Amino acid sequence: MTKVPVQITLNGKERSVFVEAGQNLLDTLRRSLGDLTPKYGCGQGTCGCCSVVIDGQIRLSCLTLAESVDGSVIETVAGIGDGAQLHALQTAFITHFAAQCGFCTTGMLMSAKNLLDNNPSPTREDVVEAISGNICRCTGYEAIINAILDVAAQGGSGRQLS
């Protein structure tokens, strides 16, 4: 197979990788770059588990060709906290019990962060719309919505709060 060079900025770090032509970004992130935070759910773009932010836009990494993101800035859950300090959204998800099995959590967090980065004062309807591409079987969504609205009410822009 043909290998294609791809250079990206992943969670603030310049990364270079050779990918097979036609390989999706999810496989590249998980297998080639070692970022296991985007989850493989359906592989068809319907569950949202693999959501990442690419150049400021929420995207499904299972439906995005790795070669199409050459030169892009990509953010995953691995890049939203600093390890010792959780991101405000991560803390709110814990406080509000917004994660049960945890499978949808990374996609929900990325959708929520992207929303708050672009709209720091969302309405409940804005939050519902922002996470509408993410399926959760466990929580019933209310805890997730409340966690996101709580961060917004505290002045959270989706960026790490001190």
Buried (B, 14 or more C-beta within 10 A) or exposed (E): EEEBEBEBBBBEEEBEBEBBEEBBBBBBBBEBBEBBBBBBBEBEBEBBBBBBBBEEEBBBBBBBBBBEBBEBBBBBBBBBBEEEEBBBBBBBBEEBEBBBEEBBBBBBBBBBBBBBBBBBEBEEEBBBEBBEBBBBEBBEBEBBBBBBBBBBEEEBBBEBBE
